[in-house]
Amino acid sequence: MNGYNLNGESWKCFKIFEEMKEKNIIPDEIEWNILIGAWSKSGMLHHCQYIVNQIPLNIQNKIRTQNALIDMWGKCGSIENAKNVFNLVVDRDTITYTAMSNNIFFH
């Protein structure tokens, strides 16, 4: 999936994700983060909400995923959702602050 995402074919990530769901294959943290990145490139808020609703809480609570979600929400124009995730991050790191700062700066 990451190859598609890096080469501007993020829509293929969505297709693979749907195939995984059909086969009851559960994405791991890395795959979820790739999917978050792919959805953020779509810029479509409803796609972003769709993916977030499916991410297990134990994955949503990991800092890499939280950072990816902050970035995704910002790219989709939902600074409020980005702030909500930012406020949930317990141990903020440089990436957390950079992601949130970029959202504020670019919007």
TIMI-2910 file (N, C-alpha, C, CB; in pm, 1 decimal, decimal comma, always signed):
<rs>
+----------+----------+----------+----------+----------+----------+----------+----------+----------+----------+----------+----------+------+
!      n_x !      n_y !      n_z !     ca_x !     ca_y !     ca_z !      c_x !      c_y !      c_z !     cb_x !     cb_y !     cb_z ! resn !
+----------+----------+----------+----------+----------+----------+----------+----------+----------+----------+----------+----------+------+
!    +81,6 !   -119,8 !     +0,0 !     +0,0 !     +0,0 !     +0,0 !    +85,3 !   +125,3 !     +0,0 !    -92,5 !     +0,3 !   +119,1 !  Met !
!   +191,9 !   +122,3 !    +74,7 !   +273,3 !   +242,5 !    +85,4 !   +329,3 !   +283,9 !    -50,2 !   +386,9 !   +220,6 !   +184,5 !  Asn !
!   +365,0 !   +187,3 !   -132,9 !   +415,4 !   +218,4 !   -266,6 !   +313,1 !   +296,2 !   -347,5 !   +453,4 !    +90,5 !   -340,1 !  Gly !
!   +188,3 !   +253,7 !   -343,0 !    +82,7 !   +326,4 !   -412,4 !    +67,4 !   +466,6 !   -355,6 !    -49,8 !   +250,7 !   -402,6 !  Tyr !
!    +68,2 !   +475,4 !   -224,7 !    +50,6 !   +603,9 !   -158,5 !   +162,6 !   +700,7 !   -196,2 !    +45,5 !   +585,2 !     -6,6 !  Asn !
!   +286,1 !   +652,7 !   -194,9 !   +400,8 !   +738,3 !   -226,5 !   +405,9 !   +778,5 !   -373,1 !   +528,8 !   +668,1 !   -189,6 !  Leu !
!   +342,1 !   +699,7 !   -459,4 !   +345,1 !   +727,9 !   -602,6 !   +217,4 !   +793,9 !   -653,1 !   +369,0 !   +600,8 !   -678,7 !  Asn !
!   +144,4 !   +856,5 !   -562,4 !    +27,4 !   +933,9 !   -601,8 !    -93,3 !   +850,9 !   -641,9 !    +63,3 !  +1022,4 !   -713,5 !  Gly !
!    -95,6 !   +725,7 !   -603,9 !   -209,0 !   +640,2 !   -636,8 !   -279,1 !   +594,5 !   -508,9 !   -163,0 !   +518,4 !   -719,8 !  Glu !
!   -309,4 !   +692,8 !   -424,8 !   -368,0 !   +659,8 !   -294,6 !   -502,6 !   +589,7 !   -308,0 !   -384,3 !   +785,5 !   -211,5 !  Ser !
!   -572,3 !   +611,2 !   -417,2 !   -701,3 !   +544,6 !   -437,6 !   -685,3 !   +392,7 !   -437,6 !   -765,2 !   +590,8 !   -569,5 !  Trp !
!   -566,1 !   +343,8 !   -478,4 !   -542,4 !   +199,5 !   -477,2 !   -531,9 !   +147,4 !   -333,6 !   -414,2 !   +165,4 !   -555,8 !  Lys !
!   -488,5 !   +233,1 !   -242,9 !   -486,5 !   +194,6 !   -101,1 !   -628,0 !   +168,1 !    -52,3 !   -419,8 !   +304,6 !    -14,9 !  Cys !
!   -722,1 !   +252,3 !    -96,1 !   -861,0 !   +235,0 !    -55,6 !   -913,5 !   +100,6 !   -106,5 !   -948,3 !   +351,4 !   -108,7 !  Phe !
!   -877,3 !    +68,8 !   -230,2 !   -921,4 !    -56,7 !   -290,6 !   -866,2 !   -176,6 !   -212,4 !   -876,9 !    -63,8 !   -438,6 !  Lys !
!   -738,0 !   -171,3 !   -179,1 !   -676,8 !   -279,4 !   -101,7 !   -743,3 !   -290,8 !    +35,1 !   -525,0 !   -255,7 !    -85,7 !  Ile !
!   -771,4 !   -176,4 !    +97,2 !   -837,4 !   -176,5 !   +227,5 !   -972,9 !   -246,9 !   +219,5 !   -855,1 !    -32,5 !   +278,8 !  Phe !
!  -1049,9 !   -216,7 !   +116,8 !  -1180,6 !   -280,3 !   +100,9 !  -1165,3 !   -430,9 !    +78,6 !  -1257,5 !   -216,5 !    -16,6 !  Glu !
!  -1063,7 !   -470,8 !     +2,6 !  -1037,9 !   -613,7 !    -18,1 !  -1000,1 !   -681,0 !   +114,1 !   -925,5 !   -634,1 !   -122,6 !  Glu !
!   -920,6 !   -611,9 !   +194,8 !   -882,2 !   -665,6 !   +325,4 !  -1006,1 !   -687,0 !   +412,0 !   -782,7 !   -570,9 !   +396,2 !  Met !
!  -1096,3 !   -588,9 !   +411,0 !  -1219,1 !   -600,2 !   +490,2 !  -1302,3 !   -719,5 !   +445,0 !  -1302,1 !   -471,3 !   +479,7 !  Lys !
!  -1312,4 !   -738,4 !   +312,7 !  -1389,3 !   -850,8 !   +259,3 !  -1332,3 !   -984,8 !   +305,3 !  -1392,2 !   -845,1 !   +106,8 !  Glu !
!  -1200,6 !   -989,8 !   +323,9 !  -1133,9 !  -1113,8 !   +363,3 !  -1109,5 !  -1121,4 !   +514,3 !  -1001,8 !  -1127,1 !   +289,4 !  Lys !
!  -1169,0 !  -1026,8 !   +587,7 !  -1155,2 !  -1020,2 !   +733,6 !  -1010,2 !  -1010,5 !   +779,4 !  -1219,3 !  -1141,5 !   +796,6 !  Asn !
!   -930,0 !   -937,7 !   +702,5 !   -791,0 !   -911,9 !   +739,7 !   -787,6 !   -778,3 !   +812,5 !   -695,8 !   -911,2 !   +613,6 !  Ile !
!   -735,7 !   -779,6 !   +933,6 !   -732,7 !   -658,9 !  +1016,1 !   -598,6 !   -588,7 !   +997,8 !   -757,0 !   -693,0 !  +1165,9 !  Ile !
!   -602,2 !   -460,6 !   +956,3 !   -476,4 !   -386,3 !   +939,6 !   -402,9 !   -370,6 !  +1072,8 !   -503,9 !   -247,8 !   +878,5 !  Pro !
!   -270,7 !   -366,1 !  +1066,0 !   -191,1 !   -336,7 !  +1185,1 !   -166,9 !   -185,9 !  +1191,5 !    -55,4 !   -415,4 !  +1183,5 !  Asp !
!    -92,0 !   -143,1 !  +1291,3 !    -68,5 !     +0,9 !  +1311,1 !     -5,3 !    +65,6 !  +1188,0 !    +21,3 !    +23,5 !  +1433,1 !  Glu !
!    +90,5 !     +0,2 !  +1127,8 !   +158,1 !    +57,2 !  +1010,7 !    +59,8 !    +73,3 !   +895,8 !   +276,6 !    -31,5 !   +967,4 !  Ile !
!    -20,6 !    -28,3 !   +871,0 !   -117,9 !    -20,0 !   +761,9 !   -221,4 !    +88,7 !   +787,5 !   -187,5 !   -154,5 !   +742,9 !  Glu !
!   -265,0 !   +103,3 !   +912,9 !   -360,0 !   +210,3 !   +944,7 !   -297,2 !   +346,3 !   +915,7 !   -404,6 !   +202,0 !  +1092,7 !  Trp !
!   -170,8 !   +362,8 !   +953,0 !   -105,6 !   +491,6 !   +930,0 !    -88,3 !   +519,9 !   +781,2 !    +30,0 !   +495,2 !   +999,5 !  Asn !
!    -62,3 !   +417,5 !   +702,0 !    -55,8 !   +435,3 !   +556,5 !   -192,9 !   +476,9 !   +504,2 !     -7,8 !   +304,7 !   +486,2 !  Ile !
!   -297,1 !   +411,2 !   +553,1 !   -432,9 !   +445,7 !   +510,6 !   -470,1 !   +588,0 !   +550,9 !   -533,2 !   +347,2 !   +569,8 !  Leu !
!   -430,3 !   +628,6 !   +669,8 !   -456,6 !   +766,1 !   +713,8 !   -388,6 !   +863,9 !   +618,5 !   -406,9 !   +788,6 !   +859,9 !  Ile !
!   -263,2 !   +835,5 !   +582,5 !   -191,5 !   +921,0 !   +487,8 !   -259,4 !   +926,0 !   +352,4 !    -49,3 !   +872,8 !   +471,4 !  Gly !
!   -308,7 !   +811,9 !   +306,8 !   -378,0 !   +807,3 !   +177,7 !   -507,0 !   +888,0 !   +183,0 !   -408,2 !   +661,9 !   +137,5 !  Ala !
!   -582,3 !   +871,9 !   +290,8 !   -707,4 !   +945,7 !   +303,5 !   -680,6 !  +1095,2 !   +315,3 !   -786,8 !   +896,1 !   +424,8 !  Trp !
!   -573,6 !  +1132,8 !   +380,8 !   -544,2 !  +1275,8 !   +394,8 !   -517,4 !  +1338,8 !   +259,3 !   -423,9 !  +1297,7 !   +487,6 !  Ser !
!   -463,1 !  +1262,1 !   +166,9 !   -438,0 !  +1314,5 !    +32,1 !   -567,5 !  +1336,4 !    -44,8 !   -347,3 !  +1219,5 !    -45,7 !  Lys !
!   -672,1 !  +1264,9 !     -6,6 !   -800,5 !  +1282,0 !    -75,2 !   -859,9 !  +1419,0 !    -42,8 !   -899,3 !  +1169,8 !    -35,0 !  Ser !
!   -830,3 !  +1468,7 !    +78,3 !   -884,0 !  +1597,9 !   +119,9 !  -1033,6 !  +1595,9 !   +146,2 !   -853,9 !  +1700,5 !    +16,1 !  Gly !
!  -1093,3 !  +1478,9 !   +145,4 !  -1237,9 !  +1467,3 !   +163,4 !  -1269,8 !  +1428,4 !   +307,1 !  -1297,1 !  +1364,0 !    +65,4 !  Met !
!  -1338,0 !  +1518,4 !   +372,9 !  -1369,2 !  +1501,1 !   +514,4 !  -1444,0 !  +1370,9 !   +542,5 !  -1450,9 !  +1618,2 !   +563,6 !  Leu !
!  -1541,0 !  +1337,3 !   +458,2 !  -1619,3 !  +1215,5 !   +484,1 !  -1533,8 !  +1089,8 !   +470,1 !  -1739,0 !  +1207,8 !   +388,2 !  His !
!  -1433,0 !  +1090,1 !   +381,0 !  -1341,1 !   +975,9 !   +371,7 !  -1260,1 !   +963,7 !   +500,7 !  -1246,2 !   +990,9 !   +249,3 !  His !
!  -1216,9 !  +1078,2 !   +550,8 !  -1137,3 !  +1078,1 !   +674,5 !  -1219,1 !  +1024,8 !   +791,2 !  -1086,2 !  +1219,9 !   +706,4 !  Cys !
!  -1342,5 !  +1070,1 !   +803,3 !  -1427,6 !  +1023,0 !   +912,5 !  -1454,9 !   +873,8 !   +898,6 !  -1559,8 !  +1101,2 !   +915,6 !  Gln !
!  -1471,6 !   +828,8 !   +774,9 !  -1495,4 !   +686,7 !   +747,3 !  -1381,3 !   +601,8 !   +802,4 !  -1511,4 !   +662,6 !   +595,6 !  Tyr !
!  -1259,1 !   +642,0 !   +775,9 !  -1143,8 !   +563,0 !   +820,2 !  -1127,9 !   +569,6 !   +972,2 !  -1015,2 !   +612,5 !   +751,4 !  Ile !
!  -1145,3 !   +687,7 !  +1029,7 !  -1128,9 !   +702,8 !  +1174,5 !  -1228,9 !   +615,2 !  +1249,3 !  -1146,1 !   +850,3 !  +1215,8 !  Val !
!  -1349,5 !   +606,7 !  +1197,9 !  -1452,1 !   +525,0 !  +1263,1 !  -1416,7 !   +376,5 !  +1266,2 !  -1584,5 !   +543,6 !  +1192,7 !  Asn !
!  -1322,9 !   +335,0 !  +1183,5 !  -1287,7 !   +193,3 !  +1175,5 !  -1157,7 !   +158,2 !  +1247,2 !  -1277,2 !   +152,6 !  +1032,1 !  Gln !
!  -1080,9 !   +258,4 !  +1286,6 !   -952,8 !   +232,4 !  +1352,8 !   -978,9 !   +191,0 !  +1497,4 !   -859,9 !   +358,2 !  +1347,1 !  Ile !
!   -928,5 !    +75,1 !  +1538,7 !   -947,3 !    +32,5 !  +1678,0 !   -886,4 !   +133,5 !  +1775,9 !   -884,7 !   -106,4 !  +1700,1 !  Pro !
!   -948,5 !   +148,0 !  +1891,3 !   -901,7 !   +245,7 !  +1990,5 !   -758,1 !   +220,5 !  +2034,9 !   -992,5 !   +243,8 !  +2111,5 !  Leu !
!   -717,8 !    +93,8 !  +2043,2 !   -580,2 !    +66,9 !  +2085,7 !   -479,5 !   +118,6 !  +1982,7 !   -559,8 !    -83,8 !  +2108,3 !  Asn !
!   -520,6 !   +132,2 !  +1857,3 !   -434,4 !   +190,3 !  +1753,5 !   -446,6 !   +342,6 !  +1756,9 !   -472,1 !   +135,3 !  +1612,0 !  Ile !
!   -569,2 !   +394,5 !  +1775,2 !   -590,0 !   +539,8 !  +1779,8 !   -513,8 !   +604,5 !  +1893,8 !   -738,0 !   +571,6 !  +1793,1 !  Gln !
!   -486,3 !   +529,8 !  +1998,5 !   -418,2 !   +586,2 !  +2114,9 !   -266,3 !   +582,5 !  +2104,6 !   -460,8 !   +513,2 !  +2237,8 !  Asn !
!   -212,7 !   +534,2 !  +1995,3 !    -67,3 !   +531,3 !  +1975,6 !    -22,6 !   +663,7 !  +1915,2 !    -25,0 !   +412,0 !  +1884,2 !  Lys !
!    +89,5 !   +715,1 !  +1961,5 !   +131,7 !   +849,8 !  +1922,5 !   +154,0 !   +864,2 !  +1772,2 !   +258,4 !   +886,6 !  +1995,6 !  Ile !
!   +207,9 !   +763,5 !  +1706,7 !   +228,0 !   +774,2 !  +1561,1 !    +95,0 !   +790,9 !  +1489,4 !   +301,7 !   +650,1 !  +1507,0 !  Arg !
!     -2,8 !   +716,2 !  +1533,6 !   -135,1 !   +726,0 !  +1472,8 !   -198,6 !   +860,3 !  +1505,9 !   -225,3 !   +611,0 !  +1520,2 !  Thr !
!   -185,0 !   +905,2 !  +1629,5 !   -239,5 !  +1035,9 !  +1666,6 !   -175,0 !  +1146,8 !  +1583,8 !   -218,4 !  +1062,5 !  +1816,9 !  Gln !
!    -44,3 !  +1139,5 !  +1564,8 !    +23,7 !  +1239,6 !  +1482,7 !    -27,4 !  +1236,0 !  +1339,2 !   +175,5 !  +1217,1 !  +1485,2 !  Asn !
!    -46,4 !  +1115,8 !  +1285,9 !    -98,8 !  +1101,9 !  +1149,6 !   -240,6 !  +1157,3 !  +1140,4 !    -96,7 !   +954,3 !  +1105,5 !  Ala !
!   -321,0 !  +1134,2 !  +1243,8 !   -458,0 !  +1186,1 !  +1244,6 !   -460,2 !  +1338,6 !  +1252,0 !   -536,1 !  +1127,3 !  +1362,2 !  Leu !
!   -372,4 !  +1397,2 !  +1331,3 !   -363,7 !  +1543,6 !  +1339,1 !   -331,5 !  +1599,6 !  +1201,2 !   -255,9 !  +1588,0 !  +1442,6 !  Ile !
!   -234,6 !  +1539,5 !  +1134,9 !   -196,2 !  +1582,2 !  +1000,4 !   -311,8 !  +1563,4 !   +902,2 !    -72,6 !  +1504,1 !   +952,6 !  Asp !
!   -377,8 !  +1448,4 !   +907,7 !   -488,6 !  +1418,6 !   +817,2 !   -601,4 !  +1519,6 !   +832,4 !   -541,1 !  +1277,7 !   +842,5 !  Met !
!   -643,1 !  +1544,5 !   +956,8 !   -753,6 !  +1637,4 !   +978,1 !   -717,8 !  +1776,7 !   +928,1 !   -791,3 !  +1642,7 !  +1126,3 !  Trp !
!   -594,2 !  +1817,8 !   +950,7 !   -551,9 !  +1948,9 !   +901,8 !   -556,7 !  +1957,4 !   +751,1 !   -412,5 !  +1980,3 !   +949,7 !  Gly !
!   -508,5 !  +1854,5 !   +683,4 !   -508,8 !  +1853,7 !   +536,9 !   -650,0 !  +1851,6 !   +480,4 !   -431,0 !  +1734,1 !   +484,9 !  Lys !
!   -743,1 !  +1798,3 !   +557,9 !   -882,0 !  +1793,6 !   +513,0 !   -960,7 !  +1916,9 !   +557,9 !   -949,4 !  +1667,5 !   +565,2 !  Cys !
!   -892,3 !  +2009,0 !   +624,0 !   -954,7 !  +2135,2 !   +661,4 !  -1032,2 !  +2133,8 !   +791,4 !  -1044,1 !  +2177,4 !   +554,9 !  Gly !
!  -1016,9 !  +2030,3 !   +871,6 !  -1088,4 !  +2024,5 !   +998,8 !   -990,9 !  +2048,7 !  +1113,8 !  -1159,8 !  +1887,9 !  +1015,7 !  Ser !
!   -962,5 !  +2176,1 !  +1136,5 !   -870,7 !  +2213,3 !  +1244,0 !   -928,5 !  +2171,6 !  +1378,9 !   -842,6 !  +2365,3 !  +1241,9 !  Ile !
!  -1059,2 !  +2177,9 !  +1391,1 !  -1124,3 !  +2139,6 !  +1517,0 !  -1097,9 !  +1992,5 !  +1550,2 !  -1276,1 !  +2165,4 !  +1508,9 !  Glu !
!  -1112,3 !  +1904,3 !  +1451,9 !  -1083,2 !  +1762,3 !  +1475,7 !   -935,3 !  +1741,7 !  +1505,4 !  -1124,9 !  +1677,2 !  +1354,3 !  Asn !
!   -849,0 !  +1816,6 !  +1436,7 !   -704,6 !  +1807,4 !  +1463,2 !   -675,5 !  +1848,2 !  +1607,6 !   -624,3 !  +1897,2 !  +1364,3 !  Ala !
!   -739,9 !  +1955,8 !  +1653,9 !   -721,7 !  +2001,0 !  +1792,7 !   -771,0 !  +1896,0 !  +1891,8 !   -795,6 !  +2133,8 !  +1816,1 !  Lys !
!   -883,0 !  +1833,7 !  +1858,8 !   -937,6 !  +1730,3 !  +1947,9 !   -839,3 !  +1615,3 !  +1965,3 !  -1071,0 !  +1677,2 !  +1893,3 !  Asn !
!   -777,9 !  +1571,2 !  +1855,6 !   -678,9 !  +1463,6 !  +1864,8 !   -556,5 !  +1513,5 !  +1941,0 !   -638,5 !  +1413,0 !  +1723,3 !  Val !
!   -510,5 !  +1635,2 !  +1908,0 !   -394,4 !  +1694,1 !  +1974,9 !   -414,2 !  +1694,7 !  +2126,3 !   -369,4 !  +1837,4 !  +1923,8 !  Phe !
!   -533,5 !  +1731,0 !  +2169,9 !   -563,0 !  +1736,8 !  +2313,6 !   -564,3 !  +1599,2 !  +2379,5 !   -696,5 !  +1804,2 !  +2335,9 !  Asn !
!   -580,4 !  +1494,0 !  +2301,3 !   -579,7 !  +1357,7 !  +2355,1 !   -439,6 !  +1299,1 !  +2367,6 !   -663,5 !  +1268,2 !  +2267,9 !  Leu !
!   -342,4 !  +1360,5 !  +2300,0 !   -205,9 !  +1306,8 !  +2301,2 !   -144,9 !  +1329,0 !  +2439,0 !   -118,1 !  +1373,5 !  +2190,6 !  Val !
!   -106,0 !  +1221,6 !  +2503,4 !    -51,9 !  +1228,8 !  +2639,1 !    +93,3 !  +1274,3 !  +2637,2 !    -63,7 !  +1092,7 !  +2708,9 !  Val !
!   +176,8 !  +1208,3 !  +2560,1 !   +319,9 !  +1240,7 !  +2553,1 !   +352,6 !  +1302,6 !  +2418,0 !   +406,6 !  +1114,2 !  +2576,6 !  Asp !
!   +321,3 !  +1430,6 !  +2405,1 !   +345,4 !  +1499,2 !  +2277,8 !   +494,2 !  +1503,9 !  +2246,8 !   +287,5 !  +1641,6 !  +2281,1 !  Arg !
!   +525,4 !  +1483,7 !  +2118,1 !   +664,1 !  +1492,9 !  +2074,3 !   +676,2 !  +1603,0 !  +1969,0 !   +713,9 !  +1356,5 !  +2018,0 !  Asp !
!   +793,6 !  +1617,2 !  +1912,4 !   +818,0 !  +1721,2 !  +1812,4 !   +723,2 !  +1706,7 !  +1694,0 !   +963,3 !  +1716,1 !  +1764,2 !  Thr !
!   +698,6 !  +1584,3 !  +1652,7 !   +609,8 !  +1560,8 !  +1538,4 !   +467,9 !  +1606,8 !  +1570,6 !   +609,9 !  +1411,3 !  +1499,3 !  Ile !
!   +423,3 !  +1583,1 !  +1692,4 !   +289,8 !  +1626,2 !  +1734,1 !   +275,9 !  +1777,3 !  +1721,6 !   +261,3 !  +1582,1 !  +1878,6 !  Thr !
!   +373,6 !  +1849,3 !  +1776,6 !   +368,1 !  +1995,9 !  +1771,5 !   +383,4 !  +2047,6 !  +1628,9 !   +477,1 !  +2056,3 !  +1860,4 !  Tyr !
!   +468,4 !  +1984,3 !  +1550,4 !   +487,6 !  +2027,2 !  +1411,7 !   +360,4 !  +2006,0 !  +1330,8 !   +604,6 !  +1951,2 !  +1347,2 !  Thr !
!   +297,2 !  +1890,8 !  +1347,0 !   +173,2 !  +1862,3 !  +1274,1 !    +65,9 !  +1965,1 !  +1308,3 !   +122,8 !  +1720,3 !  +1306,2 !  Ala !
!    +50,3 !  +1994,9 !  +1436,3 !    -52,1 !  +2091,0 !  +1476,8 !    -15,7 !  +2231,6 !  +1431,3 !    -71,3 !  +2088,1 !  +1628,7 !  Met !
!   +110,9 !  +2268,0 !  +1441,6 !   +155,8 !  +2400,7 !  +1397,0 !   +132,3 !  +2418,7 !  +1248,1 !   +304,4 !  +2421,3 !  +1429,3 !  Ser !
!   +161,9 !  +2316,0 !  +1169,6 !   +139,1 !  +2323,7 !  +1025,1 !     -8,0 !  +2344,7 !   +993,9 !   +189,5 !  +2197,0 !   +956,1 !  Asn !
!    -94,4 !  +2280,0 !  +1069,4 !   -237,8 !  +2297,3 !  +1047,6 !   -279,9 !  +2441,6 !  +1071,6 !   -317,3 !  +2203,6 !  +1138,6 !  Asn !
!   -230,5 !  +2498,8 !  +1177,4 !   -266,7 !  +2636,9 !  +1210,1 !   -204,1 !  +2733,0 !  +1110,3 !   -222,5 !  +2672,3 !  +1353,3 !  Ile !
!    -78,8 !  +2710,1 !  +1075,6 !     -5,6 !  +2799,8 !   +985,7 !    -64,5 !  +2799,9 !   +844,9 !   +141,3 !  +2759,8 !   +979,9 !  Phe !
!   -100,3 !  +2683,9 !   +794,4 !   -145,6 !  +2673,3 !   +655,4 !   -295,2 !  +2693,8 !   +638,3 !   -108,1 !  +2539,6 !   +600,5 !  Phe !
!   -367,0 !  +2720,5 !   +747,7 !   -511,8 !  +2743,5 !   +733,5 !   -550,8 !  +2874,5 !   +791,3 !   -591,6 !  +2633,7 !   +799,5 !  His !
+----------+----------+----------+----------+----------+----------+----------+----------+----------+----------+----------+----------+------+
</rs>
